[in-house]
Amino acid sequence: MARNKEFDKDKALAAAIGVFREHGFEGTSTNMLVRAMGIGRQSLYDTYGDKWRLYCHAVERYSDMETKAHIEMLLGQPRAVDGLRAMIDRVVAQAGMALDLRVRPNAARTCRPAPGRRAPPDGRGRGANSGRTG
């Protein structure tokens, strides 16, 4: 009987975000993901369902982190204009880092169904239907 391996889902998802940011959805292979995440292929499928659903989790996590960081910049200054300046400076710095990482434009796609796929019933990529057609 195979033993279930435990892994840190937060660290694994952070690693997946990095791969998707650098290569985009289409440029990222499952092998690249499991290598970066430090998990086996079966653990990826058992935990996230498939690459598309992992991508949707990654986009959601990335969006949450960025929103929180923007709010912290906005609220972290005594004057509103200084908060805006701090937030914009952060965005510019992040964009510069992204260019340094050679992020491709398709890395920031929204979580829409991939070509040839339909959205799961709940519309968020997490429904019982994995979105596979045929």
Residue frames as qw, qx, qy, qz and C-alpha x, y, z in Angstrom:
[[0.000, 0.889, 0.457, 0.000, 0.00, 0.00, 0.00],
 [0.408, 0.473, -0.016, 0.781, 1.38, 3.36, -1.01],
 [0.335, -0.542, -0.442, 0.632, 1.90, 5.95, 1.71],
 [0.157, 0.920, 0.293, 0.205, 0.36, 9.39, 1.28],
 [0.539, 0.047, -0.131, 0.831, 3.10, 12.00, 1.12],
 [0.127, -0.890, -0.341, 0.273, 2.50, 15.27, 2.87],
 [0.478, 0.229, 0.129, 0.838, 3.72, 18.53, 1.39],
 [0.059, -0.517, -0.288, 0.804, 3.36, 22.21, 2.17],
 [0.386, 0.663, 0.607, 0.205, 0.56, 23.33, -0.14],
 [0.003, 0.964, 0.061, -0.257, 1.37, 27.03, 0.36],
 [0.317, -0.603, 0.548, 0.486, 5.01, 26.55, -0.69],
 [0.473, 0.184, 0.780, 0.368, 4.00, 24.35, -3.60],
 [0.288, 0.833, 0.472, 0.031, 1.45, 26.90, -4.81],
 [0.119, -0.898, 0.181, 0.383, 4.01, 29.71, -4.47],
 [0.409, -0.311, 0.698, 0.499, 6.39, 27.69, -6.63],
 [0.415, 0.500, 0.718, 0.249, 3.65, 27.15, -9.23],
 [0.118, 0.947, 0.199, -0.224, 2.95, 30.89, -9.29],
 [0.255, -0.701, 0.450, 0.492, 6.61, 31.51, -10.09],
 [0.419, 0.022, 0.794, 0.440, 6.57, 29.03, -12.97],
 [0.305, 0.723, 0.611, 0.098, 3.33, 30.42, -14.41],
 [0.024, -0.929, -0.004, 0.370, 4.62, 33.99, -14.10],
 [0.282, -0.551, 0.586, 0.523, 7.77, 33.12, -15.98],
 [0.177, -0.050, 0.864, 0.468, 6.33, 30.87, -18.69],
 [0.536, 0.073, -0.156, -0.826, 2.59, 31.56, -18.87],
 [0.811, -0.002, 0.437, -0.389, -0.03, 28.83, -18.93],
 [0.879, 0.458, -0.062, -0.117, 0.76, 27.42, -22.37],
 [0.432, 0.679, -0.550, 0.225, 4.52, 27.59, -21.85],
 [0.370, -0.468, 0.687, -0.415, 4.36, 25.65, -18.58],
 [0.645, 0.055, -0.732, -0.211, 4.50, 21.87, -18.66],
 [0.823, -0.508, -0.113, -0.227, 3.34, 19.56, -15.91],
 [0.850, 0.004, -0.249, 0.464, 6.94, 18.38, -15.55],
 [0.231, 0.486, -0.200, 0.819, 8.08, 21.97, -14.93],
 [0.521, -0.600, -0.001, -0.606, 5.41, 22.34, -12.26],
 [0.917, -0.364, -0.163, -0.007, 6.11, 19.12, -10.35],
 [0.708, 0.190, -0.255, 0.631, 9.84, 19.85, -10.43],
 [0.044, 0.510, -0.167, 0.842, 9.40, 23.41, -9.10],
 [0.641, -0.522, -0.032, -0.561, 6.73, 22.41, -6.57],
 [0.001, -0.417, 0.858, -0.300, 8.76, 19.47, -5.28],
 [0.691, 0.044, 0.540, -0.478, 5.83, 17.07, -5.55],
 [0.326, 0.026, 0.889, 0.320, 4.94, 14.05, -7.64],
 [0.224, -0.091, -0.548, -0.801, 2.65, 14.20, -10.63],
 [0.387, -0.443, -0.797, -0.135, -0.02, 12.19, -8.82],
 [0.261, -0.486, -0.492, 0.673, 0.06, 14.60, -5.86],
 [0.066, 0.156, -0.193, -0.967, -0.54, 17.49, -8.27],
 [0.373, -0.217, -0.674, -0.600, -3.55, 15.71, -9.79],
 [0.412, -0.447, -0.771, 0.190, -4.89, 14.55, -6.42],
 [0.227, -0.456, -0.362, 0.781, -4.61, 18.03, -4.90],
 [0.124, 0.444, -0.086, -0.883, -5.49, 20.34, -7.81],
 [0.718, 0.483, 0.402, -0.300, -7.17, 18.13, -10.41],
 [0.745, 0.433, 0.276, 0.426, -5.16, 19.23, -13.43],
 [0.459, 0.009, 0.045, 0.887, -2.86, 21.98, -14.68],
 [0.078, -0.562, -0.345, -0.748, -5.74, 24.32, -15.51],
 [0.570, -0.732, -0.343, -0.147, -7.24, 24.10, -12.04],
 [0.676, -0.352, -0.131, 0.634, -3.79, 24.61, -10.49],
 [0.279, 0.286, 0.195, 0.896, -3.42, 27.69, -12.69],
 [0.317, -0.700, -0.364, -0.526, -6.76, 29.01, -11.42],
 [0.690, -0.632, -0.258, 0.239, -5.64, 28.48, -7.81],
 [0.593, -0.102, 0.025, 0.798, -2.36, 30.25, -8.62],
 [0.068, 0.500, 0.278, 0.818, -4.13, 33.23, -10.22],
 [0.498, -0.747, -0.351, -0.266, -6.47, 33.51, -7.24],
 [0.720, -0.499, -0.161, 0.455, -3.60, 33.37, -4.73],
 [0.467, 0.111, 0.134, 0.867, -1.50, 35.84, -6.74],
 [0.112, -0.644, -0.337, -0.677, -4.45, 38.25, -7.01],
 [0.613, -0.730, -0.303, -0.007, -5.09, 38.03, -3.27],
 [0.689, -0.321, -0.058, 0.647, -1.42, 38.70, -2.47],
 [0.309, 0.285, 0.223, 0.879, -1.19, 41.64, -4.85],
 [0.286, -0.738, -0.367, -0.489, -4.43, 43.18, -3.57],
 [0.678, -0.658, -0.232, 0.232, -3.22, 42.89, 0.01],
 [0.602, -0.129, 0.057, 0.786, 0.13, 44.46, -0.90],
 [0.104, 0.515, 0.305, 0.794, -1.59, 47.37, -2.68],
 [0.467, -0.778, -0.333, -0.256, -3.84, 48.01, 0.30],
 [0.714, -0.491, -0.142, 0.478, -0.85, 47.95, 2.66],
 [0.437, 0.129, 0.155, 0.877, 0.94, 50.52, 0.49],
 [0.120, -0.643, -0.362, -0.665, -2.15, 52.74, 0.32],
 [0.588, -0.750, -0.252, -0.167, -2.79, 52.61, 4.07],
 [0.799, -0.256, -0.168, 0.517, 0.85, 52.69, 5.13],
 [0.349, 0.250, 0.020, 0.903, 1.35, 56.40, 4.48],
 [0.043, -0.433, -0.509, 0.743, 0.03, 59.38, 6.41],
 [0.356, 0.496, -0.035, -0.791, -1.35, 61.12, 3.31],
 [0.804, 0.392, 0.409, -0.178, -3.45, 59.54, 0.54],
 [0.537, 0.799, -0.253, -0.095, -1.21, 60.92, -2.19],
 [0.097, -0.636, 0.763, -0.065, 1.83, 59.34, -0.51],
 [0.685, -0.003, 0.702, -0.194, -0.01, 56.01, -0.30],
 [0.754, 0.621, 0.145, -0.154, -0.78, 56.19, -4.01],
 [0.285, 0.809, -0.514, -0.019, 2.84, 57.04, -4.79],
 [0.376, -0.433, 0.809, -0.128, 4.06, 54.11, -2.67],
 [0.778, 0.242, 0.551, -0.181, 1.65, 51.72, -4.39],
 [0.655, 0.746, -0.070, -0.099, 2.64, 52.92, -7.87],
 [0.033, 0.747, -0.664, 0.026, 6.33, 52.68, -6.98],
 [0.588, -0.193, 0.773, -0.140, 5.74, 49.08, -5.88],
 [0.791, 0.491, 0.330, -0.157, 3.92, 48.24, -9.11],
 [0.447, 0.827, -0.338, -0.050, 6.74, 49.75, -11.18],
 [0.212, -0.594, 0.771, -0.085, 9.36, 47.84, -9.15],
 [0.718, 0.056, 0.675, -0.161, 7.41, 44.58, -9.58],
 [0.724, 0.671, 0.083, -0.138, 7.11, 45.20, -13.32],
 [0.201, 0.800, -0.565, -0.007, 10.86, 45.70, -13.49],
 [0.454, -0.333, 0.818, -0.120, 11.42, 42.42, -11.67],
 [0.790, 0.358, 0.458, -0.194, 9.00, 40.73, -14.07],
 [0.572, 0.783, -0.226, -0.095, 10.98, 42.03, -17.03],
 [0.089, -0.660, 0.743, -0.065, 14.16, 40.79, -15.42],
 [0.587, -0.067, 0.791, -0.161, 12.54, 37.34, -15.12],
 [0.131, 0.151, -0.713, -0.673, 11.53, 37.58, -18.80],
 [0.397, 0.361, 0.737, -0.410, 7.86, 37.11, -17.99],
 [0.081, 0.208, 0.705, 0.673, 5.81, 36.65, -21.13],
 [0.333, -0.122, -0.028, -0.934, 2.61, 38.68, -21.65],
 [0.683, -0.226, -0.533, -0.446, 0.35, 35.61, -21.46],
 [0.379, -0.016, -0.786, 0.489, 1.47, 34.93, -17.89],
 [0.144, 0.116, 0.448, -0.875, -1.18, 37.31, -16.58],
 [0.344, -0.233, -0.687, -0.596, -4.18, 35.70, -18.32],
 [0.573, -0.238, 0.313, -0.719, -7.43, 35.66, -16.48],
 [0.291, -0.083, 0.944, -0.134, -8.79, 32.33, -15.37],
 [0.702, 0.337, -0.062, -0.624, -10.95, 31.62, -18.41],
 [0.917, 0.060, 0.395, -0.008, -11.34, 28.18, -19.95],
 [0.293, -0.428, 0.648, 0.558, -8.42, 27.13, -22.09],
 [0.496, 0.344, -0.447, -0.660, -9.10, 26.70, -25.81],
 [0.556, 0.043, -0.792, -0.248, -11.22, 23.62, -26.38],
 [0.254, -0.205, -0.829, 0.454, -12.41, 23.51, -22.76],
 [0.317, -0.679, -0.375, -0.546, -15.58, 24.62, -21.09],
 [0.130, -0.477, 0.488, -0.719, -15.82, 26.31, -17.71],
 [0.217, -0.186, -0.922, 0.262, -16.81, 24.08, -14.78],
 [0.226, -0.690, -0.639, -0.254, -20.35, 24.59, -13.43],
 [0.403, -0.756, -0.315, 0.408, -19.26, 26.82, -10.57],
 [0.350, 0.909, 0.062, 0.219, -17.40, 29.11, -13.00],
 [0.260, -0.890, 0.373, -0.042, -14.22, 29.19, -10.89],
 [0.521, 0.518, -0.677, 0.045, -12.34, 26.11, -12.01],
 [0.112, -0.304, 0.834, -0.446, -13.12, 24.16, -8.86],
 [0.779, -0.014, 0.060, -0.624, -16.36, 22.38, -9.62],
 [0.783, -0.120, 0.607, -0.061, -16.83, 18.63, -9.65],
 [0.779, 0.575, 0.209, 0.135, -16.55, 18.82, -13.44],
 [0.591, -0.419, 0.228, 0.651, -12.90, 19.37, -14.34],
 [0.263, 0.764, -0.117, -0.578, -13.89, 21.15, -17.52],
 [0.247, -0.230, 0.830, 0.444, -12.68, 18.37, -19.78],
 [0.677, 0.375, -0.047, -0.632, -14.60, 17.89, -22.95],
 [0.758, 0.340, -0.493, -0.259, -15.22, 14.51, -24.59]]
